[in-house]
Amino acid sequence: MKIIVTGGAGFIGSHTVDALIDAGHKVAVLDDLSTGHKENINHKATFHKADLRDGVIQEIFAEEKPDAVYHLAAQVKVVKSINDPVFDLEVNLGGTINLLDACRKNNVKKIIYSSTGGAVYGEPDPDDLPINEKYILNPLSFYGIHKHTVEHYLYLFKVNYGLNYTILRYPNIYGPRQDPHGEAGVIAIFSIKLLDGRRPTIFGDGSKTRDYLYVEDVVRANLLVLDKGDGEIFNIGWGFGIRDDEVFKDIRDAIGCRIEPINANHRTGEVVHIYLDSSKIRAQLGWKPIVDFKEGVRRSVEFYRKRPAWIKSF
């Protein structure tokens, strides 16, 4: 198939591009390089530097004539969305609608959309965790609102124009290539600071929990739904939470240092506890996570250890 990957120079996007090419697909990367890196782009992929909000998107689609699209480009920082909701709206909703219109006009068969399980559900009742796809949606951030709103647009583009879709609601993703500058990722931030002998900041008392999923497991889910799960929404994740202070200790152990963290106030818009029930995709499509947290942390730390320029620049 001919496939366009938005955000294909970024963290999850570039890993997805690699896997698609390894599977024999022809891939075009669409990225504005605001957070992605050109060196992440597979040399077998075609690259278009473009902003999703621009009209040139239509020209790129007319040139590439893709069969399918993976939409991974986004403004991903919850705190930034709180501080600048208009920008988040323009990128995460406006840019996506422009993309969907290009899909419609160029007869794209399917779009795979990376939504957020960590932000669309809001703050669940602890007794309800892990939460499934039917749980009430009540985002605490503009990022969560805009990412969820796209899900409604996808449904209407399918009903009105026949554009098929699958939605994957991601937990906290981590692994090699995650950039602490431009992509939300506590594993990257903690790793780089500890490798440089600096004290990372934990926002809150360390008890906040997240469902952490290694990037290879995400990519397997991405490729699995290319021709499966049409019209469906799937949570992906382990189904249990890991505390911030446990995350810090595991990274510190992997590095082999004794640095202590700094504790700061909890940040507005951030959910305290969230982890996802992925039993739907396990039952329907046979996906399950493989790489456990300690192993994923070890691989991530080794990636950053070999990149002193990244360490010194953050």
N, C-alpha and C positions, 0 to 999 in steps of 0.2 A: 504493500500500500504506500501511497504518498501521504506523508503526515507532517503537519506543522506543529511545532512545540513552542508555545509562548513562554518566555522566561527560560529558554533553553541554554542560556549562558550562566544561569544561576545554580544554586545548590541542588535541589531535587530535579530541576529541569534538565541539567546536564547529565545527571545519572540516567534519567529516563531516555534522553537522546541516545546515549551509549547503548543502552539495552535494546532500543528499537532498531538501531543499526545492526547490532549483533544478531537480531532476529530476522534480518534481511529486508527491512523496510527502508524506503528513501525518505530522508528527513530534512526539513528546512527549519532553521531556528529563527525565531522572531524575538528580539530582545533590544531594549534601549541602553543596556549596559549601565543603568543607574545603580544597580546592586550586583549584577552579574559580572563575570570576567571573560574576556575573549579567549583566554587560554583554556577555559573550561570546555570550549566548543569542540566537539568531535570533528576531526579534519575531513571526515566523509560527509558532513552535513553542509548544506547551503546556509549561509548566514545573511539575514536582513536586519540591519540596525534601524529600529523604528519604535515609536511610542504608540501604544494601542489606541490612544485618543486621536491620532492623526488620520487624515483621509487617505494617506498612502497605504494604509492597511488594505483597502479595496484593491489597489493596484498589485500588491504583493500576492493576494489571494488569486487574482485573475491570472497572474504569471505562473504561480505554483500549482494551481488547480488541485488542492489536497482532497484526499478521500476522508481524512479524519483530522481532528485537532485536539491536542492536549493543552489545556489552559492552566498554566502554572504561574504566569506573571501576575504579580500583585504588590500592593503596598501591604507589608505584613506586620508592621509594628503597632500593637494595641495602643501604647502610650501616644504614639504620633497621631493616631486617629482621634484620640481624645483632644489633643492639642490643636489639630488641624483637620476638623471633620470635612471641610470642603474639598481639600486635596484627596482625602481618602475616598470621598464620594466620586470625584472625577476619575480617579484611577480604577478603583475596584468595582464601581458600578458603571460609570460612563464609558470607560475603556472597554469593559466587557460587553456592553451593549453594542458598541461599535464593532467589536470582534464578531458577535453573533450575527450582526447584519451582514458582515462580509461572508460568513458561513452560508447564510441564507441566499445571498445573491450569486454564490459560486457553487451551489449544489453540494456542499459538504454533507457527507452521510452521517457523521457522528462527532460529538464533542465530549471529551472527558474532562470534567471540571473538578479542580481541587478546592473543596470547601474546607471549613474549619470546625471540627468537633470540639475544639478547645474554647471557641468563642460564641457559637450560635446558641448554645443551650443556656447560657448565663450561669448562675450559681445554683446547682441542683441541691435538693435536700440530700444530706449525706446518706440517709437511709435508702435512697434510690440509686446510688452508685453501685456498679457502673451503669451508665444510662444507654438506652437503645435509641434507634432512629425515630421512635414515636414519642419520645419525651418532649414536653412543652418547650418551645423556643422562646427565650427571653434574654437576648444579648445584653451585656453590660457595657459594650463599647460600640462606637460607630463602625469599627472594623467588622465586628460580628454582625451588625445590622446589614451592612452593605454586602458582605459575603453571602448572607442568607437570602437577601433580596434577589440576587442573581439566580438562585435556585427556582424562584417563581418565573423569572424570565425564561429559563431553560424549558420549563414545562409548557409555557405559552408558545415558544418557538417550535416546539415539537407538535403541539396541537394545531397551530396555525400554518406552519410551513414545512412540517415533516422532518425537522432537524432532530435526529436522535441524540440521546445523551446518557451518560452515567455520572452520578455525583459521588465522590469519595470525600467523606468528612475525616480530615486528618487529626491525629493527636499532635503532641510535640515531636517533631522530627529532628533527628540529629545525625551527624556522621561527617566524613571527609568532604571538603569543599564548602562547608557552611561558613559564611563570612560573618564575623561578629560586627562588622561595620554596617552592613546593609540588610542583614536578615536576622530576624529574631531567633536567638538560640543560646540558651544558658550554657550548654555544653561547650560550645565554641568560646564563649566569653570567659568562663571559668578556666578552661584549659589554657588559653593564651595568657591570661594574667598570671596563673600559677607558674607556667613555664618561664615567665619573665620575672618571677620572684615578687609579684605584686599581690595585694590582698583583694580578692573579688568581693562584690557587694551582694548580700542576700537581702532582698526586699521583704520585710516581715520577720517573723521569729524563726523561720526555717521549716515551719510545719506545712506550708503550702504544698499541694501535691499535683502532679501531672502524670499523664500516661505517655511514656517515652518510647518511640518507635525508630529503629535504625533505618537509614535511608534505603538499604537494599530491600528490606521488607516492603517499603512503600512502593518501590519500583516494580516489584513483582505484582502488587495489586494493580498498579497503573496498567501494566501490560495485559493482565488477566481480563480487564474489562473492555479492552479494545473491541472485542466481538462478543461480549457477554454482558449481562446485567443491564440490558437496555431499559431506559426509563426508571431506573432504580436509584435509591440513595443508600449508600453503605457507610457505616462507621468502620474504621480500621484502627487497630490498637491491641494492646495486651489485655486490657480490662482491669488493670489495677494501677494505683497511683504510687509514685515515688516522691518522698519528701525532698524539699530543696536542700536541707542539711545532709541528707543521705547522698544526693547527687554530688554535693561538694566533697564529701568524704571519699566517695568512689573515685572521683577525678584526682583528688589529692593522693590517694593510694596508688593510682596508676602512674602518677608522675614521680612519687617518692619524695614528697616534701612535707614540711610541718607547718606551713603557713595557716593562719587563722583567718576566717572571713570577717568582713565588716557587715553589721546589720543596720538596715535603714528602714524607714517607714514603708508600709504597704503602698503600692501605686494604684491610683484611681483607675478603674476599668478592668483590673485584673481579677479573674476568678480565683477563689481560694482553693477549691478542690474540684477536679474534673478528670474522669477517666471513662473510657468508652466500652460499651458492650459490642463486640464485633461478631456475635454469634450468627447474625444474618448472612454476612458474606462467607463465613466459615461453612455454614450449612448449604447455601445455594451455589457457591462457586469453589469451595474447597481451599480458600486462602487461609493461612494462619501465619503469625509471626514466627521467625526462626532465631534471629540473633538476640541473645539475652543482653541485659543492660551492661553488665560488667565487661563482657566481650566487646560490645559496641563502643563503650567508653575507651577501652584499651586501643581499639583501632583508630578512634578519633584522635586520641592523644598522640599516637605515633604519627599521624598525618600532620598535626600542627608542629610537633617536635622537629620535623624535617623542613619547616618553613619559617626560618628566623625572620624573614622580611615581614611576614604577617604578624609575628609576635611583637616586633618593634614598632609596627605602624598602628597598633591598637592601644 
